[in-house]
Amino acid sequence: MESQPKRYVSVDVETSGQFPWNSSMLSLGACVVDGKFDKTFYAELKPINRDYLIENFKIGASSLNCLKDYNFNNFDAEEILKILLKKGKEPKKAILEFTNWVLENTSGYKPVLAAAPIIFDGMFVSYYMNKFYLGENPFGFSGEDINSIFRGSVRDIKANIKELSIREKGKLRHNALEDAVQQAKEFYTTLVHMRQHKV
């Protein structure tokens, strides 16, 4: 029996810290890696606790739509938490919507979470899935690290996906949706290369 074909979903998260058990996911972005890059998901979430690491928090909050008018030169973590608690989406609702979006856009395929790095983004997604979703995580317990796949494709352990030089403005902006789309483009380019030149 043939195994189910894979459909990769590029995921990026912005957070208030380094670990999901003592910080919060602030935003979640995703893009199906299919060459079109028009199937996307984005949500900004209410914090699940008041814990944070200030440097991570500044970066994670910097490109949130709900803070577009905020003066980040006068960053006040407690004020930001209040704004996010008021304007963010309930995590349970956001994760349900995300899961339904994944299932809808990977129908007939095995959904595979892809991120850079998978250990960070995958950790937050798995934690939130386990905490807020009653059903089965559509990604299961595995995923693909985009940089690792790229290194394998060019046979260089020190290579970085940035070497493809297709990033708009040269770097990621720490907006979860924009970064997820950019990663999807880089991963798709890598997969096309691998199919043309088998490693």
MDTraj code that builds the backbone (N, CA, C; nanometers):
import mdtraj as md
import numpy as np

residues = "MET GLU SER GLN PRO LYS ARG TYR VAL SER VAL ASP VAL GLU THR SER GLY GLN PHE PRO TRP ASN SER SER MET LEU SER LEU GLY ALA CYS VAL VAL ASP GLY LYS PHE ASP LYS THR PHE TYR ALA GLU LEU LYS PRO ILE ASN ARG ASP TYR LEU ILE GLU ASN PHE LYS ILE GLY ALA SER SER LEU ASN CYS LEU LYS ASP TYR ASN PHE ASN ASN PHE ASP ALA GLU GLU ILE LEU LYS ILE LEU LEU LYS LYS GLY LYS GLU PRO LYS LYS ALA ILE LEU GLU PHE THR ASN TRP VAL LEU GLU ASN THR SER GLY TYR LYS PRO VAL LEU ALA ALA ALA PRO ILE ILE PHE ASP GLY MET PHE VAL SER TYR TYR MET ASN LYS PHE TYR LEU GLY GLU ASN PRO PHE GLY PHE SER GLY GLU ASP ILE ASN SER ILE PHE ARG GLY SER VAL ARG ASP ILE LYS ALA ASN ILE LYS GLU LEU SER ILE ARG GLU LYS GLY LYS LEU ARG HIS ASN ALA LEU GLU ASP ALA VAL GLN GLN ALA LYS GLU PHE TYR THR THR LEU VAL HIS MET ARG GLN HIS LYS VAL".split()
xyz = np.array([
    [0.0842, -0.1187, 0.0000],
    [0.0000, 0.0000, 0.0000],
    [0.0885, 0.1248, 0.0000],
    [0.0593, 0.2198, -0.0897],
    [0.1383, 0.3407, -0.0992],
    [0.1150, 0.4298, 0.0211],
    [0.2232, 0.4924, 0.0693],
    [0.2084, 0.5852, 0.1810],
    [0.1457, 0.7147, 0.1299],
    [0.0780, 0.7831, 0.2207],
    [0.0117, 0.9079, 0.1854],
    [0.1151, 1.0141, 0.1497],
    [0.0963, 1.0878, 0.0379],
    [0.1928, 1.1927, 0.0025],
    [0.1927, 1.3048, 0.1061],
    [0.3076, 1.3703, 0.1201],
    [0.3214, 1.4770, 0.2187],
    [0.2811, 1.6124, 0.1613],
    [0.2296, 1.6967, 0.2462],
    [0.2128, 1.8380, 0.2118],
    [0.2722, 1.9194, 0.3265],
    [0.3753, 1.9953, 0.2942],
    [0.4442, 2.0718, 0.3966],
    [0.3713, 2.2029, 0.4281],
    [0.3740, 2.2386, 0.5557],
    [0.3165, 2.3646, 0.6004],
    [0.4262, 2.4412, 0.6743],
    [0.4692, 2.5524, 0.6169],
    [0.5700, 2.6372, 0.6800],
    [0.5041, 2.7142, 0.7940],
    [0.5646, 2.7063, 0.9122],
    [0.5073, 2.7702, 1.0313],
    [0.6109, 2.8593, 1.0987],
    [0.5654, 2.9750, 1.1442],
    [0.6522, 3.0636, 1.2219],
    [0.5721, 3.1180, 1.3397],
    [0.6355, 3.1274, 1.4552],
    [0.5707, 3.1852, 1.5724],
    [0.6560, 3.2981, 1.6279],
    [0.5895, 3.3969, 1.6865],
    [0.6570, 3.5015, 1.7622],
    [0.6105, 3.4884, 1.9063],
    [0.7033, 3.5015, 2.0000],
    [0.6741, 3.4693, 2.1388],
    [0.7297, 3.5752, 2.2338],
    [0.6911, 3.5617, 2.3612],
    [0.7415, 3.6541, 2.4634],
    [0.8591, 3.5944, 2.5400],
    [0.9030, 3.4754, 2.5012],
    [1.0141, 3.4111, 2.5706],
    [1.0671, 3.2927, 2.4925],
    [1.1437, 3.2087, 2.5595],
    [1.2120, 3.0987, 2.4915],
    [1.1409, 2.9653, 2.5017],
    [1.0497, 2.9509, 2.5998],
    [0.9822, 2.8237, 2.6213],
    [0.8330, 2.8460, 2.6444],
    [0.7483, 2.7566, 2.5951],
    [0.6037, 2.7781, 2.6069],
    [0.5495, 2.7646, 2.7478],
    [0.6230, 2.6973, 2.8373],
    [0.5707, 2.6802, 2.9733],
    [0.5998, 2.8006, 3.0629],
    [0.6840, 2.8958, 3.0179],
    [0.7032, 3.0156, 3.0992],
    [0.7055, 3.1420, 3.0132],
    [0.6307, 3.1383, 2.9035],
    [0.6106, 3.2562, 2.8193],
    [0.4864, 3.2303, 2.7349],
    [0.4621, 3.3126, 2.6351],
    [0.3404, 3.2972, 2.5541],
    [0.3704, 3.3090, 2.4052],
    [0.2908, 3.2387, 2.3243],
    [0.2932, 3.2595, 2.1806],
    [0.2129, 3.3864, 2.1525],
    [0.2748, 3.4830, 2.0882],
    [0.2086, 3.6090, 2.0586],
    [0.1400, 3.6064, 1.9228],
    [0.2001, 3.5369, 1.8273],
    [0.1391, 3.5256, 1.6944],
    [0.1825, 3.3957, 1.6284],
    [0.0975, 3.3490, 1.5372],
    [0.1190, 3.2237, 1.4656],
    [0.0900, 3.2463, 1.3182],
    [0.1890, 3.2191, 1.2345],
    [0.1715, 3.2327, 1.0902],
    [0.2026, 3.1015, 1.0213],
    [0.1329, 3.0747, 0.9112],
    [0.1554, 2.9499, 0.8376],
    [0.1275, 2.9703, 0.6890],
    [0.1963, 2.8897, 0.6067],
    [0.1788, 2.8962, 0.4619],
    [0.2024, 2.7574, 0.4028],
    [0.1116, 2.7129, 0.3183],
    [0.1276, 2.5840, 0.2534],
    [0.2391, 2.5935, 0.1489],
    [0.3294, 2.4957, 0.1518],
    [0.4451, 2.4949, 0.0613],
    [0.4049, 2.4220, -0.0667],
    [0.3380, 2.4944, -0.1573],
    [0.2874, 2.4317, -0.2803],
    [0.3267, 2.5060, -0.4075],
    [0.4101, 2.6086, -0.3943],
    [0.4515, 2.6841, -0.5117],
    [0.3638, 2.8034, -0.5409],
    [0.2463, 2.8084, -0.4802],
    [0.1563, 2.9227, -0.5001],
    [0.1667, 3.0223, -0.3846],
    [0.1822, 2.9700, -0.2650],
    [0.2017, 3.0511, -0.1441],
    [0.0835, 3.1428, -0.1140],
    [-0.0354, 3.1013, -0.1563],
    [-0.1550, 3.1826, -0.1329],
    [-0.2477, 3.1222, -0.0277],
    [-0.2107, 3.0083, 0.0277],
    [-0.2888, 2.9467, 0.1352],
    [-0.2173, 2.9788, 0.2663],
    [-0.2688, 3.0766, 0.3377],
    [-0.2003, 3.1253, 0.4571],
    [-0.2947, 3.1331, 0.5762],
    [-0.2333, 3.1372, 0.6928],
    [-0.3068, 3.1518, 0.8194],
    [-0.2294, 3.2475, 0.9093],
    [-0.3041, 3.3303, 0.9828],
    [-0.2388, 3.4210, 1.0762],
    [-0.3313, 3.4510, 1.1935],
    [-0.2754, 3.4509, 1.3136],
    [-0.3520, 3.4878, 1.4331],
    [-0.2600, 3.5515, 1.5354],
    [-0.3128, 3.6500, 1.6070],
    [-0.2444, 3.7108, 1.7199],
    [-0.3196, 3.6687, 1.8453],
    [-0.2472, 3.6155, 1.9435],
    [-0.3091, 3.5472, 2.0566],
    [-0.2959, 3.6232, 2.1878],
    [-0.3926, 3.6014, 2.2750],
    [-0.3820, 3.6509, 2.4114],
    [-0.2710, 3.5743, 2.4825],
    [-0.1939, 3.6410, 2.5659],
    [-0.0920, 3.5705, 2.6455],
    [-0.1576, 3.4695, 2.7399],
    [-0.0891, 3.3584, 2.7657],
    [-0.1440, 3.2573, 2.8564],
    [-0.0856, 3.2716, 2.9969],
    [0.0104, 3.3626, 3.0123],
    [0.0648, 3.3944, 3.1444],
    [0.1278, 3.5329, 3.1369],
    [0.1810, 3.5813, 3.2462],
    [0.2409, 3.7146, 3.2488],
    [0.3933, 3.7072, 3.2489],
    [0.4477, 3.5914, 3.2146],
    [0.5925, 3.5720, 3.2133],
    [0.6517, 3.6116, 3.0781],
    [0.7733, 3.6595, 3.0786],
    [0.8405, 3.6971, 2.9539],
    [0.9892, 3.7189, 2.9794],
    [1.0664, 3.7152, 2.8717],
    [1.2039, 3.7617, 2.8706],
    [1.2028, 3.8893, 2.7882],
    [1.2471, 3.9984, 2.8441],
    [1.2234, 4.1291, 2.7836],
    [1.2736, 4.1401, 2.6394],
    [1.3934, 4.0873, 2.6093],
    [1.4454, 4.0976, 2.4727],
    [1.3617, 4.0161, 2.3747],
    [1.3230, 3.8946, 2.4152],
    [1.2363, 3.8130, 2.3298],
    [1.1012, 3.8815, 2.3092],
    [1.0499, 3.9387, 2.4168],
    [0.9189, 4.0038, 2.4127],
    [0.9207, 4.1224, 2.3162],
    [1.0260, 4.2023, 2.3215],
    [1.0367, 4.3173, 2.2309],
    [1.0346, 4.2736, 2.0849],
    [1.1104, 4.1672, 2.0553],
    [1.1163, 4.1178, 1.9171],
    [0.9829, 4.0569, 1.8765],
    [0.9273, 3.9723, 1.9632],
    [0.8028, 3.9042, 1.9305],
    [0.6857, 3.9967, 1.9109],
    [0.6855, 4.1099, 1.9818],
    [0.5732, 4.2035, 1.9726],
    [0.5914, 4.3084, 1.8642],
    [0.7123, 4.3203, 1.8101],
    [0.7479, 4.4333, 1.7235],
    [0.6671, 4.4444, 1.5946],
    [0.6173, 4.3326, 1.5430],
    [0.5445, 4.3380, 1.4156],
    [0.3997, 4.2918, 1.4276],
    [0.3457, 4.2965, 1.5472],
    [0.2054, 4.2590, 1.5658],
    [0.1145, 4.3680, 1.5101],
    [0.0111, 4.3281, 1.4376],
    [-0.0820, 4.4247, 1.3798],
    [-0.1523, 4.5075, 1.4867],
    [-0.1833, 4.4434, 1.5992],
    [-0.2566, 4.5138, 1.7048],
    [-0.1709, 4.6175, 1.7769],
    [-0.0401, 4.6193, 1.7470],
    [0.0498, 4.7161, 1.8096],
    [0.1129, 4.8100, 1.7068],
    [0.0515, 4.8208, 1.5905],
    [0.1122, 4.8991, 1.4823],
    [0.1276, 5.0470, 1.5178],
    [0.0457, 5.0966, 1.6111],
    [0.0551, 5.2370, 1.6494],
    [0.1316, 5.2570, 1.7811],
    [0.1889, 5.1493, 1.8326],
    [0.2578, 5.1587, 1.9612],
    [0.3992, 5.2122, 1.9417],
    [0.4446, 5.2966, 2.0335],
    [0.5793, 5.3530, 2.0288],
    [0.6762, 5.2587, 2.0998],
    [0.7490, 5.1792, 2.0228],
    [0.8383, 5.0786, 2.0800],
    [0.9654, 5.1405, 2.1402],
    [0.9856, 5.2701, 2.1224],
    [1.0981, 5.3361, 2.1887],
    [1.0735, 5.3468, 2.3391],
    [0.9465, 5.3386, 2.3773],
    [0.9089, 5.3421, 2.5187],
    [0.8405, 5.2110, 2.5564],
    [0.9085, 5.1004, 2.5299],
    [0.8500, 4.9679, 2.5506],
    [0.8198, 4.9433, 2.6980],
    [0.6941, 4.9117, 2.7244],
    [0.6484, 4.8810, 2.8596],
    [0.5818, 4.7436, 2.8548],
    [0.6510, 4.6423, 2.9084],
    [0.6029, 4.5048, 2.8974],
    [0.4643, 4.4867, 2.9578],
    [0.4385, 4.5478, 3.0737],
    [0.3082, 4.5314, 3.1386],
    [0.1974, 4.5970, 3.0573],
    [0.2276, 4.7083, 2.9949],
    [0.1291, 4.7749, 2.9092],
    [0.0984, 4.6900, 2.7865],
    [0.2034, 4.6309, 2.7279],
    [0.1853, 4.5441, 2.6113],
    [0.0995, 4.4233, 2.6478],
    [0.1243, 4.3647, 2.7631],
    [0.0437, 4.2501, 2.8071],
    [-0.1034, 4.2873, 2.8162],
    [-0.1328, 4.4049, 2.8673],
    [-0.2717, 4.4504, 2.8786],
    [-0.3364, 4.4658, 2.7423],
    [-0.2603, 4.5222, 2.6466],
    [-0.3133, 4.5400, 2.5100],
    [-0.3415, 4.4051, 2.4452],
    [-0.2476, 4.3114, 2.4611],
    [-0.2632, 4.1796, 2.3996],
    [-0.3780, 4.1016, 2.4638],
    [-0.3950, 4.1165, 2.5951],
    [-0.5061, 4.0491, 2.6623],
    [-0.6400, 4.1034, 2.6141],
    [-0.6407, 4.2289, 2.5735],
    [-0.7638, 4.2918, 2.5234],
    [-0.7879, 4.2607, 2.3757],
    [-0.6823, 4.2640, 2.2951],
    [-0.6990, 4.2549, 2.1496],
    [-0.6666, 4.1174, 2.0906],
    [-0.5920, 4.0355, 2.1626],
    [-0.5535, 3.9048, 2.1092],
    [-0.6689, 3.8065, 2.1050],
    [-0.6529, 3.7039, 2.0238],
    [-0.7549, 3.5987, 2.0121],
    [-0.7337, 3.4950, 2.1219],
    [-0.8431, 3.4422, 2.1735],
    [-0.8320, 3.3360, 2.2736],
    [-0.7534, 3.2193, 2.2138],
    [-0.6499, 3.1699, 2.2834],
    [-0.5673, 3.0608, 2.2289],
    [-0.6485, 2.9393, 2.1853],
    [-0.7493, 2.9012, 2.2621],
    [-0.8299, 2.7846, 2.2264],
    [-0.8974, 2.8044, 2.0912],
    [-0.9499, 2.9245, 2.0680],
    [-1.0155, 2.9547, 1.9401],
    [-0.9135, 2.9599, 1.8270],
    [-0.7987, 3.0235, 1.8534],
    [-0.6955, 3.0360, 1.7500],
    [-0.6424, 2.9004, 1.7075],
    [-0.6179, 2.8118, 1.8042],
    [-0.5631, 2.6802, 1.7719],
    [-0.6669, 2.5939, 1.7003],
    [-0.7924, 2.6070, 1.7371],
    [-0.8980, 2.5343, 1.6659],
    [-0.9055, 2.5816, 1.5211],
    [-0.9023, 2.7124, 1.4998],
    [-0.9071, 2.7670, 1.3639],
    [-0.7842, 2.7238, 1.2842],
    [-0.6688, 2.7246, 1.3489],
    [-0.5457, 2.6823, 1.2812],
    [-0.5534, 2.5351, 1.2416],
    [-0.5982, 2.4508, 1.3325],
    [-0.6083, 2.3077, 1.3032],
    [-0.7049, 2.2820, 1.1881],
    [-0.8197, 2.3484, 1.1899],
    [-0.9169, 2.3324, 1.0813],
    [-0.8584, 2.3804, 0.9486],
    [-0.7818, 2.4886, 0.9537],
    [-0.7169, 2.5403, 0.8325],
    [-0.6158, 2.4388, 0.7792],
    [-0.5363, 2.3793, 0.8674],
    [-0.4379, 2.2782, 0.8261],
    [-0.5082, 2.1606, 0.7599],
    [-0.6113, 2.1085, 0.8249],
    [-0.6834, 1.9916, 0.7708],
    [-0.7491, 2.0221, 0.6368],
    [-0.8046, 2.1415, 0.6240],
    [-0.8707, 2.1808, 0.4992],
    [-0.7700, 2.1935, 0.3849],
    [-0.6526, 2.2481, 0.4154],
    [-0.5548, 2.2754, 0.3093],
    [-0.4555, 2.1625, 0.2856],
    [-0.4698, 2.0530, 0.3599],
    [-0.3848, 1.9359, 0.3358],
    [-0.4704, 1.8115, 0.3118],
    [-0.5955, 1.8323, 0.2752],
    [-0.6859, 1.7199, 0.2515],
    [-0.6279, 1.6254, 0.1451],
    [-0.6215, 1.4966, 0.1765],
    [-0.5644, 1.3986, 0.0846],
    [-0.4150, 1.3809, 0.1005],
    [-0.3539, 1.4594, 0.1896],
    [-0.2098, 1.4536, 0.2131],
    [-0.1822, 1.4322, 0.3622],
    [-0.0584, 1.3971, 0.3911],
    [-0.0118, 1.3938, 0.5295],
    [0.0488, 1.5302, 0.5598],
    [-0.0121, 1.6093, 0.6508],
    [0.0450, 1.7409, 0.6811],
    [0.1741, 1.7283, 0.7599],
    [0.2760, 1.8030, 0.7169],
    [0.4058, 1.7999, 0.7834],
    [0.4464, 1.9431, 0.8177],
    [0.4702, 1.9684, 0.9446],
    [0.5128, 2.1003, 0.9893],
    [0.6576, 2.1228, 0.9496],
    [0.6852, 2.2374, 0.8888],
    [0.8215, 2.2730, 0.8489],
    [0.8537, 2.4100, 0.9070],
    [0.9709, 2.4234, 0.9667],
    [1.0078, 2.5500, 1.0287],
    [1.1585, 2.5643, 1.0346],
    [1.2022, 2.6849, 1.0690],
    [1.3451, 2.7113, 1.0845],
    [1.3639, 2.8046, 1.2041],
    [1.3999, 2.7498, 1.3198],
    [1.4299, 2.6082, 1.3452],
    [1.3061, 2.5330, 1.3943],
    [1.2980, 2.4075, 1.3604],
    [1.1836, 2.3255, 1.3992],
    [1.1756, 2.3096, 1.5508],
    [1.2908, 2.3084, 1.6179],
    [1.2913, 2.2854, 1.7625],
    [1.2186, 2.3974, 1.8370],
    [1.2238, 2.5201, 1.7864],
    [1.1589, 2.6330, 1.8536],
    [1.0118, 2.6437, 1.8145],
    [0.9856, 2.6635, 1.6869],
    [0.8478, 2.6814, 1.6413],
    [0.7646, 2.5558, 1.6664],
    [0.8246, 2.4383, 1.6397],
    [0.7528, 2.3127, 1.6609],
    [0.7190, 2.2908, 1.8071],
    [0.8092, 2.3330, 1.8963],
    [0.7856, 2.3189, 2.0403],
    [0.6632, 2.3988, 2.0830],
    [0.6531, 2.5234, 2.0384],
    [0.5391, 2.6067, 2.0760],
    [0.4094, 2.5543, 2.0155],
    [0.4135, 2.5149, 1.8882],
    [0.2921, 2.4634, 1.8244],
    [0.2454, 2.3366, 1.8943],
    [0.3370, 2.2447, 1.9235],
    [0.2999, 2.1198, 1.9908],
    [0.2422, 2.1463, 2.1291],
    [0.3037, 2.2377, 2.2029],
    [0.2566, 2.2699, 2.3373],
    [0.1150, 2.3272, 2.3329],
    [0.0922, 2.4221, 2.2423],
    [-0.0403, 2.4840, 2.2318],
    [-0.1444, 2.3851, 2.1815],
    [-0.1055, 2.2976, 2.0882],
    [-0.1972, 2.1939, 2.0411],
    [-0.2388, 2.1040, 2.1573],
    [-0.1418, 2.0632, 2.2365],
    [-0.1684, 1.9735, 2.3480],
    [-0.2550, 2.0408, 2.4545],
    [-0.2324, 2.1696, 2.4762],
    [-0.3006, 2.2422, 2.5830],
    [-0.4412, 2.2888, 2.5429],
    [-0.4585, 2.3266, 2.4147],
    [-0.5831, 2.3928, 2.3762],
    [-0.6686, 2.3187, 2.2733],
    [-0.6169, 2.2086, 2.2158],
    [-0.6946, 2.1369, 2.1144],
    [-0.7307, 1.9990, 2.1664],
    [-0.8579, 1.9634, 2.1591],
    [-0.9046, 1.8371, 2.2154],
    [-0.8795, 1.7180, 2.1237],
    [-0.8630, 1.7445, 1.9943],
    [-0.8432, 1.6357, 1.8995],
    [-0.6963, 1.5993, 1.8838],
    [-0.6670, 1.5258, 1.7784],
    [-0.5305, 1.4807, 1.7508],
    [-0.4539, 1.5873, 1.6726],
    [-0.3326, 1.6128, 1.7139],
    [-0.2473, 1.7070, 1.6424],
    [-0.2281, 1.6574, 1.4994],
    [-0.2719, 1.7341, 1.3979],
    [-0.2611, 1.6868, 1.2589],
    [-0.1171, 1.6637, 1.2124],
    [-0.0215, 1.7282, 1.2802],
    [0.1198, 1.7113, 1.2445],
    [0.1833, 1.5918, 1.3153],
    [0.1120, 1.5315, 1.4093],
    [0.1704, 1.4213, 1.4842],
    [0.2814, 1.4709, 1.5745],
    [0.3891, 1.3936, 1.5826],
    [0.4990, 1.4274, 1.6730],
    [0.6297, 1.4520, 1.5986],
    [0.6200, 1.4921, 1.4740],
    [0.7418, 1.5139, 1.3970],
    [0.7270, 1.6364, 1.3077],
    [0.8355, 1.6751, 1.2439],
    [0.8360, 1.7878, 1.1521],
    [0.9690, 1.7915, 1.0791],
    [0.9852, 1.8882, 0.9933],
    [1.1093, 1.9007, 0.9165],
    [1.1734, 2.0365, 0.9445],
    [1.3040, 2.0338, 0.9695],
    [1.3793, 2.1569, 0.9859],
    [1.4233, 2.2049, 0.8478],
    [1.3788, 2.3227, 0.8093],
    [1.4037, 2.3728, 0.6738],
    [1.5529, 2.3877, 0.6456],
    [1.6272, 2.4383, 0.7424],
    [1.7710, 2.4544, 0.7213],
    [1.8414, 2.3210, 0.7053],
    [1.7984, 2.2209, 0.7813],
    [1.8618, 2.0887, 0.7712],
    [1.8383, 2.0271, 0.6336],
    [1.7160, 2.0424, 0.5813],
    [1.6863, 1.9914, 0.4474],
    [1.7726, 2.0627, 0.3437],
    [1.7880, 2.1942, 0.3597],
    [1.8707, 2.2703, 0.2663],
    [2.0157, 2.2234, 0.2710],
    [2.0681, 2.2013, 0.3913],
    [2.2068, 2.1556, 0.4041],
    [2.2268, 2.0212, 0.3354],
    [2.1275, 1.9345, 0.3497],
    [2.1362, 1.8057, 0.2824],
    [2.1326, 1.8210, 0.1312],
    [2.0525, 1.9154, 0.0828],
    [2.0380, 1.9321, -0.0624],
    [2.1661, 1.9833, -0.1277],
    [2.2425, 2.0655, -0.0525],
    [2.3673, 2.1192, -0.1089],
    [2.4897, 2.0459, -0.0559],
    [2.4658, 1.9467, 0.0314],
    [2.5723, 1.8647, 0.0886],
    [2.6787, 1.9480, 0.1599],
    [2.6305, 2.0403, 0.2424],
    [2.7230, 2.1250, 0.3191],
    [2.6620, 2.1486, 0.4567],
    [2.7209, 2.0911, 0.5602],
    [2.6671, 2.0984, 0.6952],
    [2.6655, 2.2414, 0.7492],
    [2.7476, 2.3303, 0.6912],
    [2.7544, 2.4684, 0.7387],
    [2.6658, 2.5633, 0.6579],
    [2.5967, 2.5121, 0.5583],
    [2.5152, 2.5974, 0.4714],
    [2.3945, 2.6526, 0.5462],
    [2.3407, 2.7639, 0.4982],
    [2.2220, 2.8259, 0.5552],
    [2.1273, 2.8638, 0.4434],
    [1.9981, 2.8468, 0.4679],
    [1.8961, 2.8715, 0.3660],
    [1.9029, 3.0144, 0.3121],
    [1.9593, 3.1064, 0.3897],
    [1.9719, 3.2458, 0.3449],
    [2.0588, 3.2562, 0.2200],
    [2.1428, 3.1539, 0.1977],
    [2.2313, 3.1559, 0.0815],
    [2.1553, 3.1483, -0.0505],
    [2.0272, 3.1124, -0.0444],
    [1.9459, 3.1131, -0.1663],
    [1.9261, 3.2547, -0.2188],
    [1.9424, 3.3534, -0.1291],
    [1.9316, 3.4963, -0.1652],
    [1.7977, 3.5320, -0.2274],
    [1.6896, 3.4733, -0.1739],
    [1.5572, 3.5087, -0.2258],
    [1.4733, 3.5792, -0.1192],
    [1.5344, 3.6133, -0.0069],
    [1.4608, 3.6842, 0.0982],
    [1.4402, 3.8291, 0.0580],
    [1.3170, 3.8738, 0.0675],
    [1.2867, 4.0129, 0.0385],
    [1.3549, 4.1006, 0.1433],
    [1.4258, 4.2029, 0.0974],
    [1.4999, 4.2946, 0.1825],
    [1.6096, 4.2249, 0.2625],
    [1.6377, 4.0995, 0.2278],
    [1.7524, 4.0316, 0.2838],
    [1.7356, 3.9643, 0.4178],
    [1.6282, 3.9942, 0.4919],
    [1.6124, 3.9318, 0.6227],
    [1.4644, 3.9207, 0.6595],
    [1.4374, 3.8415, 0.7621],
    [1.3009, 3.8265, 0.8100],
    [1.2686, 3.9403, 0.9065],
    [1.1389, 3.9789, 0.9093],
    [1.0961, 4.0972, 0.9842],
    [1.0379, 4.0631, 1.1213],
    [1.0289, 3.9365, 1.1533],
    [0.9658, 3.8910, 1.2768],
    [0.8164, 3.9171, 1.2781],
    [0.7555, 3.9153, 1.1592],
    [0.6104, 3.9057, 1.1483],
    [0.5823, 3.7604, 1.1128],
    [0.5036, 3.6918, 1.1957],
    [0.4886, 3.5466, 1.1807],
    [0.4358, 3.5061, 1.0435],
    [0.3428, 3.5820, 0.9877],
    [0.2890, 3.5460, 0.8562],
    [0.3917, 3.5707, 0.7465],
    [0.4522, 3.6892, 0.7471],
    [0.5525, 3.7206, 0.6445],
    [0.6676, 3.6207, 0.6479],
    [0.7113, 3.5865, 0.7679],
    [0.8230, 3.4931, 0.7810],
    [0.7845, 3.3525, 0.7369],
    [0.6615, 3.3112, 0.7677],
    [0.6157, 3.1786, 0.7257],
    [0.6095, 3.1688, 0.5732],
    [0.5628, 3.2753, 0.5087],
    [0.5559, 3.2773, 0.3611],
    [0.6971, 3.2747, 0.3027],
    [0.7876, 3.3545, 0.3598],
    [0.9250, 3.3574, 0.3090],
    [0.9923, 3.2216, 0.3245],
    [0.9726, 3.1595, 0.4400],
    [1.0287, 3.0258, 0.4619],
    [0.9696, 2.9252, 0.3638],
    [0.8398, 2.9384, 0.3336],
    [0.7748, 2.8474, 0.2386],
    [0.8398, 2.8591, 0.1013],
    [0.8706, 2.9816, 0.0598],
    [0.9347, 3.0035, -0.0705],
    [1.0742, 2.9407, -0.0733],
    [1.1486, 2.9589, 0.0354],
    [1.2839, 2.9021, 0.0432],
    [1.2798, 2.7497, 0.0460],
    [1.1846, 2.6947, 0.1206],
    [1.1738, 2.5499, 0.1302],
    [1.1294, 2.4902, -0.0028],
    [1.0352, 2.5566, -0.0696],
    [0.9879, 2.5076, -0.1998],
    [1.1032, 2.5063, -0.3009],
    [1.1819, 2.6130, -0.3017],
    [1.2973, 2.6201, -0.3917],
    [1.3934, 2.5051, -0.3643],
    [1.4142, 2.4750, -0.2360],
    [1.5025, 2.3649, -0.1968],
    [1.4471, 2.2313, -0.2441],
    [1.3165, 2.2099, -0.2252],
    [1.2546, 2.0836, -0.2658],
    [1.2613, 2.0645, -0.4172],
    [1.2413, 2.1722, -0.4924],
    [1.2516, 2.1644, -0.6391],
    [1.3932, 2.1259, -0.6789],
    [1.4913, 2.1864, -0.6147],
    [1.6324, 2.1547, -0.6416],
    [1.6608, 2.0076, -0.6129],
    [1.6077, 1.9569, -0.5035],
    [1.6318, 1.8177, -0.4646],
    [1.5701, 1.7200, -0.5653],
    [1.4549, 1.7553, -0.6183],
    [1.3892, 1.6667, -0.7149],
    [1.4624, 1.6680, -0.8491],
    [1.5239, 1.7821, -0.8819],
    [1.5988, 1.7905, -1.0076],
    [1.7369, 1.7261, -0.9970],
    [1.7949, 1.7318, -0.8765],
    [1.9282, 1.6785, -0.8526],
    [1.9226, 1.5913, -0.7285],
    [1.8893, 1.4672, -0.7442],
    [1.8721, 1.3783, -0.6291],
    [2.0023, 1.3631, -0.5518],
    [1.9908, 1.3730, -0.4179],
    [2.1100, 1.3628, -0.3342],
    [2.1201, 1.2240, -0.2753],
])
top = md.Topology()
chain = top.add_chain()
for i, resn in enumerate(residues, 1):
    res = top.add_residue(resn, chain, resSeq=i)
    for name in ("N", "CA", "C"):
        top.add_atom(name, md.element.get_by_symbol(name[0]), res)
traj = md.Trajectory(xyz[None], top)
